[in-house]
Amino acid sequence: MIRFRMIFLFFILFFFISIAHAFQADDILGKWITTDKDAVIEFYKCGDKYCGKIVWAKDSDKKDIHNPDLSLRNRPLLGATILEDFVFNGKDEWVKGRIYNPDDGKKYRCKLMMNSDGVLKVRGYLLVPFLGKTVEWRRVNEFSKYHKGGKSHD
């Protein structure tokens, strides 16, 4: 009888923990500060998927000089969409998207994972996720404190 109670308690505890960490698809919406705090990315709905654009940059005059499309090399990065076509997997990940890296002008496969602390893990990769790099972004609660020295695009 004690063994049955312990197993029952374990399943109840597991159930409540899984409910506590359940995310909704729109939880990604909003503004996120990058790891090195030099840009803020805003996630928004693009049709039935999710995208992200640069809405604040420390170096707000930076151009997209590495873009493979020569006609885009003079465009400002501020306002540029760099994350595209993400879909929510029903748990804690937004998958099947692409991320544009303005430092090399390439697009990579990408998945986004949110943990229970509200940290967004952004993993860009080649072919398979283990051939990639993960950075952590944090939600911007007080957007104005990051405006010093840069411009915003809203």
Backbone bond lengths (Angstrom), bond angles and torsions (degrees), N, CA, C in turn:
res aa  C-N    CA-C-N  psi(-1)  N-CA   C-N-CA  omega(-1)  CA-C   N-CA-C  phi
1 M - - - 1.442 - - 1.529 111.40 -
2 I 1.326 117.50 -40.84 1.462 121.03 178.85 1.526 109.64 -64.77
3 R 1.323 116.95 -39.50 1.467 120.92 179.10 1.536 110.14 -61.90
4 F 1.311 117.32 -42.57 1.464 122.22 178.60 1.532 110.49 -61.00
5 R 1.322 116.60 -43.48 1.459 120.83 179.39 1.529 111.25 -63.60
6 M 1.320 117.31 -40.55 1.467 121.36 179.71 1.535 110.18 -64.37
7 I 1.309 117.51 -43.66 1.466 121.31 178.84 1.524 109.56 -64.67
8 F 1.321 117.33 -43.91 1.457 122.16 179.25 1.527 110.37 -60.84
9 L 1.330 116.68 -44.96 1.458 121.66 178.77 1.530 111.33 -61.90
10 F 1.323 116.06 -40.51 1.464 120.89 178.42 1.529 110.36 -60.44
11 F 1.317 117.93 -46.01 1.464 120.73 -179.39 1.522 112.28 -67.24
12 I 1.316 117.34 -37.34 1.461 120.57 176.60 1.522 110.04 -64.10
13 L 1.319 117.29 -45.55 1.455 122.05 178.30 1.526 110.91 -61.13
14 F 1.314 117.15 -45.33 1.462 121.82 178.55 1.528 110.75 -60.50
15 F 1.311 117.52 -41.08 1.456 122.91 179.17 1.529 111.07 -61.12
16 F 1.326 117.09 -47.70 1.455 120.27 -178.90 1.527 112.30 -69.18
17 I 1.302 118.21 -34.17 1.465 120.48 176.24 1.519 110.18 -66.18
18 S 1.316 118.17 -41.75 1.460 120.38 179.99 1.523 111.42 -67.24
19 I 1.318 118.70 -33.79 1.464 121.63 176.84 1.525 109.85 -69.27
20 A 1.322 116.82 -40.20 1.464 121.15 -176.76 1.532 112.14 -63.75
21 H 1.327 117.57 -28.50 1.457 121.29 -177.38 1.522 112.78 -105.43
22 A 1.310 118.10 16.57 1.460 120.71 178.92 1.522 109.71 -76.43
23 F 1.321 115.73 133.91 1.451 121.60 179.07 1.514 109.76 -109.63
24 Q 1.308 115.50 155.45 1.457 122.69 173.33 1.535 107.47 -104.49
25 A 1.308 116.48 156.49 1.463 120.92 -177.23 1.526 112.17 -56.40
26 D 1.331 117.43 -39.79 1.466 120.89 -176.17 1.532 113.87 -79.36
27 D 1.322 118.06 -0.58 1.466 120.21 179.36 1.525 112.76 -62.50
28 I 1.308 117.40 -19.03 1.460 120.65 179.93 1.532 112.35 -80.18
29 L 1.315 116.55 -18.13 1.470 120.81 -176.98 1.520 110.94 -61.49
30 G 1.317 115.71 143.28 1.454 120.46 179.23 1.511 111.70 122.20
31 K 1.321 115.34 -167.52 1.463 122.04 -173.19 1.528 110.98 -106.57
32 W 1.332 114.21 137.96 1.462 122.59 -176.94 1.520 109.19 -130.98
33 I 1.329 116.20 133.62 1.463 121.48 177.60 1.528 108.51 -89.24
34 T 1.322 116.79 135.43 1.466 120.98 -178.95 1.528 110.67 -71.02
35 T 1.311 115.38 167.16 1.461 122.33 -176.06 1.520 112.59 -54.08
36 D 1.329 116.96 -47.10 1.463 120.23 -177.59 1.531 113.37 -89.34
37 K 1.330 116.03 8.17 1.475 123.13 174.83 1.534 113.14 59.34
38 D 1.340 116.42 30.86 1.459 118.50 178.16 1.524 113.06 -104.77
39 A 1.345 117.06 0.48 1.465 120.16 177.49 1.522 109.76 -156.97
40 V 1.321 114.19 155.15 1.462 121.48 172.44 1.519 107.09 -119.98
41 I 1.326 115.16 129.95 1.454 122.91 -179.90 1.520 108.10 -108.70
42 E 1.325 116.16 131.82 1.455 120.44 176.45 1.518 109.24 -107.86
43 F 1.336 115.51 123.23 1.464 120.98 175.02 1.515 109.02 -88.25
44 Y 1.319 115.03 139.61 1.455 122.40 -179.50 1.524 108.36 -145.99
45 K 1.314 115.90 164.72 1.457 120.58 177.20 1.523 108.70 -81.02
46 C 1.330 115.28 134.43 1.467 121.59 174.04 1.528 105.34 -125.03
47 G 1.330 114.94 90.68 1.462 120.26 -172.29 1.515 108.75 73.47
48 D 1.320 117.02 -127.90 1.464 120.88 177.65 1.526 111.81 -99.05
49 K 1.330 116.45 14.80 1.463 122.17 179.74 1.521 108.88 -120.54
50 Y 1.332 115.99 -175.32 1.460 122.11 -178.04 1.530 109.54 -124.82
51 C 1.328 115.19 139.89 1.453 122.50 179.64 1.523 108.91 -133.55
52 G 1.331 116.05 166.70 1.459 120.35 178.49 1.516 111.23 -141.54
53 K 1.336 115.90 139.48 1.464 121.02 179.53 1.521 110.20 -129.74
54 I 1.317 115.32 157.77 1.461 121.75 178.24 1.532 107.85 -78.60
55 V 1.341 116.74 118.90 1.470 120.76 -179.70 1.523 112.73 -111.83
56 W 1.312 117.66 -9.35 1.464 122.44 174.94 1.519 106.98 -152.10
57 A 1.314 116.50 142.05 1.461 120.74 177.98 1.513 109.84 -144.73
58 K 1.312 115.35 138.84 1.459 121.11 176.99 1.532 109.39 -60.81
59 D 1.339 115.35 -44.71 1.460 121.30 175.70 1.525 106.69 -102.97
60 S 1.326 115.38 81.87 1.464 120.91 -171.70 1.527 113.88 -71.27
61 D 1.318 117.73 -12.52 1.462 120.48 179.57 1.528 113.01 -95.69
62 K 1.324 117.52 0.70 1.460 121.84 -177.41 1.526 110.40 -62.17
63 K 1.319 115.42 135.18 1.463 122.57 179.95 1.528 110.24 -100.89
64 D 1.305 115.66 163.74 1.460 123.37 -178.78 1.533 109.90 -87.37
65 I 1.324 116.53 58.84 1.468 122.63 -169.71 1.531 114.78 -67.44
66 H 1.325 118.49 -16.93 1.464 121.16 -178.51 1.529 112.60 -99.36
67 N 1.324 116.97 4.26 1.461 119.88 -177.85 1.526 110.11 -62.13
68 P 1.341 117.42 132.05 1.465 119.48 179.28 1.541 113.03 -65.29
69 D 1.327 117.14 -22.29 1.462 121.85 175.60 1.529 107.79 -85.61
70 L 1.324 116.55 108.25 1.467 121.54 -175.54 1.520 112.76 -56.30
71 S 1.323 117.65 -31.22 1.465 120.42 -178.62 1.527 112.62 -71.04
72 L 1.352 117.73 -14.91 1.466 121.60 -179.34 1.533 113.16 -100.68
73 R 1.300 117.80 -3.87 1.466 120.23 -175.20 1.526 114.25 -67.29
74 N 1.296 117.52 -17.48 1.460 119.97 179.52 1.530 111.90 -99.81
75 R 1.337 117.70 -0.41 1.471 119.23 -179.39 1.526 109.63 -75.87
76 P 1.320 116.70 145.84 1.469 119.03 175.42 1.529 110.04 -71.39
77 L 1.319 115.89 145.60 1.465 119.62 175.96 1.521 110.98 -71.66
78 L 1.311 116.86 -28.78 1.460 120.82 177.69 1.528 108.69 -61.42
79 G 1.312 115.89 120.16 1.464 121.72 -177.41 1.518 113.45 97.44
80 A 1.322 117.70 -9.72 1.468 121.27 -178.12 1.528 111.29 -75.43
81 T 1.317 116.03 138.03 1.458 121.86 173.47 1.520 107.90 -79.65
82 I 1.337 116.27 122.64 1.471 120.03 -178.60 1.526 112.82 -117.49
83 L 1.336 117.38 -8.73 1.464 121.56 176.39 1.528 107.67 -127.08
84 E 1.343 116.31 131.21 1.460 119.95 -174.07 1.525 112.27 -139.33
85 D 1.323 114.62 147.28 1.473 124.07 164.97 1.528 116.17 65.70
86 F 1.308 118.16 37.04 1.457 120.71 178.50 1.526 110.62 -84.96
87 V 1.329 115.95 142.23 1.460 121.87 174.91 1.527 108.16 -123.52
88 F 1.306 116.14 145.01 1.466 122.12 -178.84 1.522 109.09 -81.39
89 N 1.340 116.96 135.47 1.459 121.03 -178.11 1.529 113.66 -89.46
90 G 1.325 117.29 3.86 1.460 120.23 178.47 1.518 114.18 89.86
91 K 1.323 118.15 -4.04 1.467 121.59 -179.11 1.524 110.02 -121.82
92 D 1.328 115.36 -90.98 1.466 120.00 -177.02 1.519 112.75 -141.09
93 E 1.338 117.37 17.95 1.451 120.68 -177.17 1.523 111.63 -130.37
94 W 1.321 113.78 147.23 1.455 122.30 171.30 1.522 103.97 -114.64
95 V 1.320 117.30 121.09 1.464 122.27 -167.97 1.534 111.41 -126.03
96 K 1.322 114.20 176.38 1.469 124.01 175.60 1.520 113.47 65.27
97 G 1.333 116.93 21.00 1.457 120.43 -179.91 1.511 112.49 -100.63
98 R 1.308 113.78 -179.19 1.465 122.25 178.00 1.524 108.58 -131.58
99 I 1.324 114.84 147.43 1.456 121.09 175.26 1.519 108.56 -123.35
100 Y 1.315 115.73 135.17 1.465 122.13 177.34 1.521 107.97 -96.44
101 N 1.322 116.00 127.98 1.461 121.30 177.88 1.530 108.53 -101.66
102 P 1.326 117.93 105.65 1.465 119.56 -178.53 1.529 113.74 -66.59
103 D 1.339 117.80 -14.70 1.462 120.12 179.39 1.525 112.64 -73.61
104 D 1.348 117.08 -24.67 1.462 119.37 177.88 1.537 113.02 -128.75
105 G 1.340 117.28 -2.23 1.459 121.01 177.46 1.519 114.67 73.08
106 K 1.329 117.15 18.62 1.471 120.49 -177.66 1.513 111.32 -112.82
107 K 1.333 114.51 153.01 1.462 121.46 173.46 1.522 108.28 -102.90
108 Y 1.331 114.00 140.71 1.456 120.68 -179.88 1.523 109.20 -126.15
109 R 1.313 115.80 154.85 1.458 119.34 170.10 1.512 106.91 -64.91
110 C 1.323 115.62 154.30 1.456 117.61 -175.05 1.516 110.52 -154.53
111 K 1.312 115.47 148.08 1.458 121.02 168.54 1.515 107.94 -135.32
112 L 1.309 114.94 151.32 1.455 122.76 -176.96 1.517 107.81 -119.83
113 M 1.323 117.17 130.64 1.454 121.72 -179.12 1.516 109.20 -126.62
114 M 1.315 116.66 130.05 1.461 119.98 178.81 1.527 108.11 -107.53
115 N 1.328 115.72 133.40 1.457 117.85 177.12 1.528 110.09 -99.74
116 S 1.298 116.40 175.49 1.464 121.36 -175.14 1.528 113.19 -65.46
117 D 1.335 117.37 -18.39 1.465 121.03 177.12 1.522 111.85 -84.62
118 G 1.333 117.36 -0.81 1.455 121.17 -179.72 1.518 113.53 81.80
119 V 1.326 117.36 15.73 1.462 121.48 176.67 1.530 107.44 -87.03
120 L 1.320 115.92 133.05 1.456 121.25 178.67 1.520 108.65 -98.74
121 K 1.316 115.94 119.41 1.466 120.96 177.60 1.518 107.36 -96.66
122 V 1.317 115.21 120.25 1.459 122.64 -177.66 1.527 107.14 -106.15
123 R 1.341 116.11 115.75 1.466 120.27 -177.88 1.523 109.79 -116.27
124 G 1.324 115.43 108.98 1.459 121.56 173.17 1.514 108.12 -94.85
125 Y 1.344 116.11 142.00 1.461 118.29 -175.61 1.518 112.93 -155.30
126 L 1.320 114.24 163.56 1.462 123.33 173.09 1.525 108.09 -102.19
127 L 1.286 117.99 129.43 1.467 124.61 174.26 1.527 114.52 60.84
128 V 1.329 117.52 -64.17 1.466 121.74 -177.94 1.526 109.46 -130.55
129 P 1.340 117.37 150.08 1.472 120.10 -174.22 1.528 116.01 -56.78
130 F 1.344 118.77 -28.66 1.464 116.73 -177.46 1.530 112.08 -75.16
131 L 1.336 117.63 -8.09 1.462 121.29 174.68 1.531 108.99 -101.57
132 G 1.325 115.22 62.25 1.454 118.06 -176.51 1.506 113.53 -157.38
133 K 1.316 113.16 -165.83 1.461 120.96 -177.88 1.522 108.51 -136.71
134 T 1.327 115.89 141.05 1.460 121.43 178.10 1.518 109.82 -115.53
135 V 1.335 114.73 135.34 1.462 121.32 172.40 1.521 107.50 -124.03
136 E 1.318 116.39 158.65 1.463 121.09 -179.18 1.517 110.17 -112.71
137 W 1.321 115.14 129.77 1.455 121.76 176.20 1.510 108.45 -113.91
138 R 1.312 116.25 149.79 1.461 121.67 178.99 1.513 109.52 -119.04
139 R 1.317 114.67 146.36 1.462 120.60 -179.80 1.524 109.48 -64.70
140 V 1.315 115.93 140.06 1.459 121.68 178.30 1.519 107.69 -89.21
141 N 1.314 116.04 113.16 1.466 120.81 178.26 1.516 111.15 -92.06
142 E 1.320 115.62 -36.34 1.453 120.91 179.63 1.521 107.52 -122.57
143 F 1.319 115.64 80.49 1.462 121.69 -173.95 1.520 112.22 -55.21
144 S 1.313 118.84 -35.89 1.458 121.49 -174.50 1.523 113.57 -62.62
145 K 1.333 118.76 -27.13 1.457 118.98 -177.95 1.529 111.87 -71.04
146 Y 1.350 117.79 -13.20 1.455 120.49 177.96 1.524 111.97 -98.70
147 H 1.315 118.43 1.53 1.453 121.78 -178.61 1.521 112.78 -78.18
148 K 1.289 119.09 -14.58 1.455 121.71 -177.37 1.526 109.76 -61.08
149 G 1.320 116.04 122.74 1.459 120.48 175.91 1.512 114.37 81.58
150 G 1.310 119.75 4.75 1.457 120.49 179.61 1.504 110.32 -143.53
151 K 1.310 115.43 176.49 1.460 120.97 179.12 1.504 109.30 -117.07
152 S 1.313 115.31 157.90 1.465 119.33 177.05 1.510 109.58 -112.51
153 H 1.309 114.14 160.60 1.459 122.36 177.91 1.511 106.94 -129.84
154 D 1.322 117.21 96.57 1.469 120.77 -179.57 1.491 111.37 -119.67
